[in-house]
């Protein structure tokens, strides 16, 4: 029987930058038409592929999936 579920999006148990940063870089590269487009998509969600880092106000850190999609939509 499961007593609880623990979600660790803020990096308490796992390094957020390493886990989410690598995922985001791959996701954006697969979504983009070229490297410049991937950079624009990254900027739209506050992500820097060079450092695998997110800006403090990135919707990926504290917003919903809908908010992230809305931020990406103008670049698609």
Backbone as JSON, one array per atom type, in Angstrom:
{
  "sequence": "XXXXXXXXXXXXXXXXXXXXXXXXXXXXXXXXXXXXXXXXXXXXXXXXXXXXXXXXXXXXXXXXXXXXXXXXXXXX",
  "N": [[0.84, -1.18, 0.0], [0.53, 2.22, -0.8], [1.69, 4.93, 1.0], [2.34, 7.57, 0.63], [3.21, 10.09, -1.84], [5.99, 11.62, -3.3], [6.97, 14.55, -4.79], [9.58, 16.07, -6.48], [10.32, 18.67, -7.75], [11.71, 20.96, -7.21], [14.38, 20.51, -6.68], [15.26, 19.51, -4.25], [15.85, 16.82, -3.64], [17.0, 15.89, -6.0], [19.27, 17.16, -8.46], [18.03, 19.86, -9.96], [18.83, 21.36, -12.24], [20.51, 19.59, -13.64], [18.88, 17.3, -14.13], [16.33, 18.31, -15.21], [17.36, 20.23, -16.93], [18.91, 18.86, -18.87], [16.86, 17.34, -19.98], [15.19, 19.38, -21.01], [16.88, 20.58, -22.92], [17.13, 18.5, -24.83], [14.44, 18.12, -25.5], [13.71, 20.65, -26.59], [15.52, 20.78, -28.73], [14.55, 18.69, -30.3], [12.06, 19.67, -30.94], [12.54, 22.0, -32.31], [13.31, 23.66, -35.43], [15.86, 24.27, -36.19], [19.13, 25.13, -34.82], [19.09, 27.87, -34.06], [16.36, 28.3, -33.77], [15.84, 26.56, -31.65], [17.23, 27.94, -29.65], [15.64, 30.28, -29.49], [13.22, 29.16, -28.61], [14.11, 28.22, -26.15], [14.76, 30.65, -24.85], [12.19, 31.66, -24.65], [11.11, 30.22, -22.59], [12.78, 30.77, -20.55], [15.24, 29.36, -20.53], [18.61, 28.3, -20.81], [20.51, 26.69, -23.01], [23.26, 26.36, -23.15], [24.24, 26.39, -20.56], [22.53, 24.69, -19.36], [20.72, 25.76, -17.67], [18.02, 27.41, -15.9], [16.25, 30.48, -15.87], [15.49, 32.42, -12.95], [12.81, 33.23, -13.05], [11.63, 31.49, -14.8], [8.96, 29.76, -16.4], [9.06, 27.03, -16.28], [10.05, 26.35, -13.84], [8.19, 27.16, -11.84], [5.58, 27.25, -12.81], [2.6, 26.1, -14.53], [2.05, 23.3, -16.8], [0.45, 24.24, -18.84], [1.05, 26.98, -18.8], [3.72, 26.9, -19.59], [3.46, 25.85, -22.18], [2.01, 27.97, -23.31], [3.95, 29.95, -23.27], [5.76, 28.94, -25.1], [4.28, 28.76, -27.47], [4.11, 31.17, -29.2], [6.5, 30.94, -30.6], [6.24, 28.79, -32.19]],
  "CA": [[0.0, 0.0, 0.0], [1.29, 3.47, -0.88], [1.32, 5.88, 2.05], [2.56, 8.95, 0.2], [3.97, 10.35, -3.06], [6.85, 12.78, -3.14], [7.38, 15.18, -6.04], [10.76, 16.87, -6.18], [10.63, 19.54, -8.88], [12.53, 22.1, -6.81], [15.78, 20.16, -6.52], [15.6, 19.12, -2.89], [16.45, 15.49, -3.67], [17.74, 15.73, -7.24], [19.75, 18.42, -9.03], [17.05, 20.32, -10.95], [19.49, 21.77, -13.47], [21.0, 18.42, -14.37], [17.79, 16.44, -14.62], [15.4, 19.05, -16.08], [18.12, 20.94, -17.96], [19.21, 17.93, -19.97], [15.6, 17.01, -20.64], [14.74, 20.55, -21.76], [17.74, 20.74, -24.1], [16.75, 17.5, -25.81], [13.07, 18.4, -25.93], [13.7, 21.82, -27.46], [16.23, 20.43, -29.96], [13.66, 17.87, -31.09], [10.92, 20.48, -31.35], [13.02, 23.12, -33.14], [13.67, 23.42, -36.83], [17.31, 24.41, -36.27], [19.73, 25.56, -33.54], [18.59, 29.2, -33.7], [14.99, 28.13, -33.32], [15.94, 25.97, -30.31], [17.61, 29.04, -28.75], [14.46, 31.13, -29.29], [12.3, 28.41, -27.75], [14.69, 28.24, -24.81], [14.57, 31.99, -24.27], [10.77, 31.84, -24.36], [10.8, 29.59, -21.3], [13.83, 31.09, -19.59], [16.2, 28.26, -20.5], [19.87, 28.51, -21.52], [21.03, 25.36, -23.34], [24.71, 26.31, -22.93], [24.5, 26.09, -19.14], [21.43, 23.81, -18.91], [20.11, 26.46, -16.55], [16.76, 28.13, -16.05], [16.16, 31.77, -15.2], [14.66, 32.31, -11.74], [11.39, 33.44, -13.35], [11.21, 30.55, -15.83], [7.72, 29.05, -16.09], [9.35, 25.61, -16.03], [10.35, 26.19, -12.42], [7.09, 27.34, -10.89], [4.27, 27.41, -13.44], [1.94, 24.89, -14.98], [2.34, 22.87, -18.16], [-0.29, 25.14, -19.72], [1.82, 28.22, -18.86], [4.92, 26.62, -20.39], [3.0, 25.76, -23.57], [1.65, 29.32, -23.76], [5.2, 30.68, -23.5], [6.39, 28.38, -26.31], [3.4, 28.86, -28.62], [4.45, 32.19, -30.21], [7.7, 30.54, -31.35], [5.94, 27.58, -32.98]],
  "C": [[0.89, 1.25, 0.0], [0.77, 4.42, 0.19], [1.46, 7.33, 1.6], [3.29, 8.96, -1.14], [4.77, 11.62, -2.83], [7.26, 13.28, -4.52], [8.5, 16.15, -5.71], [11.15, 17.73, -7.38], [11.58, 20.66, -8.49], [13.99, 21.77, -6.55], [16.19, 19.78, -5.12], [16.33, 17.78, -2.88], [17.33, 15.26, -4.89], [18.15, 17.1, -7.77], [18.82, 18.82, -10.18], [17.71, 20.64, -12.28], [19.94, 20.56, -14.29], [19.85, 17.6, -14.94], [16.87, 17.17, -15.59], [16.14, 19.77, -17.19], [18.45, 20.06, -19.14], [17.94, 17.56, -20.73], [15.15, 18.17, -21.53], [15.57, 20.76, -23.02], [17.35, 19.75, -25.19], [15.36, 17.74, -26.37], [13.04, 19.55, -26.92], [14.42, 21.54, -28.77], [15.34, 19.58, -30.87], [12.47, 18.64, -31.65], [11.32, 21.54, -32.38], [13.36, 22.68, -34.56], [15.17, 23.54, -37.07], [17.82, 24.94, -34.92], [19.24, 26.94, -33.11], [17.17, 29.14, -33.16], [14.97, 27.53, -31.91], [16.32, 27.04, -29.29], [16.42, 29.95, -28.47], [13.43, 30.44, -28.39], [12.81, 28.42, -26.31], [14.49, 29.58, -24.13], [13.11, 32.21, -23.88], [10.38, 31.23, -23.02], [11.9, 29.81, -20.27], [14.87, 30.0, -19.43], [17.43, 28.6, -21.33], [20.51, 27.14, -21.76], [22.54, 25.25, -23.08], [25.04, 25.93, -21.49], [23.53, 25.06, -18.56], [20.69, 24.43, -17.74], [18.83, 27.18, -16.92], [16.84, 29.45, -15.31], [15.26, 31.61, -13.97], [13.16, 32.48, -12.0], [10.86, 32.52, -14.46], [9.9, 29.86, -15.45], [7.95, 27.57, -15.81], [9.56, 25.36, -14.55], [9.08, 26.22, -11.57], [5.7, 27.46, -11.51], [3.71, 26.05, -13.87], [2.38, 24.52, -16.4], [1.64, 23.78, -19.17], [0.47, 26.47, -19.89], [3.07, 28.04, -19.72], [4.54, 26.55, -21.87], [2.65, 27.13, -24.12], [2.9, 30.14, -24.05], [5.88, 30.21, -24.79], [5.6, 28.68, -27.58], [3.77, 29.95, -29.62], [5.67, 31.83, -31.06], [7.46, 29.32, -32.25], [5.06, 27.89, -34.16]]
}
